Amino acid sequence: MLVTAVLDGRKTATTGLVADYEHGDEALPEIGERSVVVDSADRPVAVIEITSVRVVPLGEVDVAHAMDEGEGHTTIAQWRADHEEFWHGQEMRSALGDPTFTVDDTTPVTLERFHVIADLRTA
């Protein structure tokens, strides 16, 4: 579903936890970085380029960003509930090495915007 949303232009944004980057000792995304999008069979389907990166407290994410994630959210409450379910899940808590990890309005998140620069399905 998300790959389709990227390819048809409904998904042009994503959100990440700064804590996830820090725990993995990874640099935050940067404007101009490119990534390959893969489908569920791990086949490359597109190349995207980051056009904007902001770090903000979770409480400052706006509905425009939520809608641009292309997952059908029309309110911040919907978006936040879905993201908190994932961020508070066992997989994320294990990845962060913190079985009690939770987010609140002050938790720093990365807001990325991107666009497709190559559709690899036709290449």
C-alpha positions in Angstrom: 0.0 0.0 0.0 2.7 2.5 0.9 4.8 1.7 -2.2 1.7 2.4 -4.3 1.1 5.6 -2.5 4.7 6.7 -3.2 4.5 5.8 -6.8 1.2 7.5 -7.5 2.2 10.6 -5.5 -0.1 10.3 -2.5 2.8 9.7 -0.2 5.4 12.5 -0.2 6.3 12.6 3.5 7.4 10.4 6.3 8.2 10.7 10.0 10.9 9.1 12.1 12.0 9.1 15.7 15.2 11.0 16.3 15.8 8.4 19.1 15.8 5.6 16.4 18.6 7.4 14.5 20.6 8.1 17.6 20.3 4.5 18.9 21.4 3.1 15.5 24.3 5.7 15.5 22.9 6.9 12.1 23.0 10.4 10.7 19.7 12.2 10.3 18.4 12.3 6.7 19.7 15.2 4.6 18.2 17.2 1.7 19.3 15.6 -1.6 19.8 12.1 -0.2 18.4 9.4 -2.5 16.9 6.1 -1.6 15.6 3.1 -3.5 12.0 2.1 -2.7 11.4 -1.6 -2.8 8.1 -3.5 -3.0 7.0 -6.4 -0.8 9.1 -8.9 -2.9 12.2 -6.7 -2.3 12.2 -5.5 -5.9 13.4 -1.9 -6.6 10.5 0.1 -7.9 11.6 3.7 -7.5 14.2 6.2 -6.5 13.2 9.0 -4.2 15.1 12.2 -3.2 14.6 14.0 0.1 13.5 17.6 -0.5 13.0 18.8 3.1 14.0 17.6 6.6 12.9 19.2 9.8 13.3 18.1 13.4 10.4 19.1 15.6 8.7 18.1 18.8 6.0 15.5 18.1 3.3 17.9 19.3 4.1 20.3 16.4 3.4 17.8 13.6 0.6 19.4 11.5 -2.3 17.8 9.6 -0.7 18.7 6.2 2.3 16.5 7.0 0.0 13.8 8.3 -2.0 13.8 5.1 1.1 13.9 2.9 2.2 10.6 4.5 -0.4 9.1 2.2 -2.0 6.7 4.7 -5.4 8.2 4.7 -5.2 10.2 7.9 -7.3 13.3 7.9 -6.7 14.4 11.5 -3.7 14.6 13.7 -5.5 12.4 16.3 -5.7 9.6 13.7 -2.1 10.0 12.6 -0.8 10.2 16.1 -2.8 7.1 17.3 -1.4 5.0 14.4 2.2 6.2 14.9 2.1 5.7 18.7 0.8 2.2 18.2 3.9 1.5 16.1 6.4 3.5 18.2 5.1 1.9 21.4 5.1 -1.6 19.9 7.5 -4.4 20.8 9.5 -4.1 17.6 10.4 -0.5 18.1 11.0 -0.9 21.8 13.4 -3.8 21.0 15.1 -1.8 18.3 15.7 1.1 20.8 16.7 -1.3 23.6 14.0 0.2 25.9 11.1 -2.0 26.8 9.2 0.9 28.3 9.8 3.5 25.5 7.0 6.0 25.0 6.5 9.2 23.1 4.9 12.5 24.2 4.5 16.0 22.7 8.1 16.8 23.4 9.6 13.7 21.6 11.8 14.9 18.7 10.8 13.5 15.3 12.1 14.0 11.8 9.7 15.2 9.2 10.9 14.3 5.7 9.5 15.3 2.4 10.5 13.6 -0.8 9.6 13.1 -4.4 10.1 10.3 -6.9 12.9 11.0 -9.3 12.9 7.6 -11.1 10.2 5.0 -11.6 12.2 1.7 -11.9 9.2 -0.3 -13.0 9.6 1.0 -16.5 13.4 1.0 -16.6 
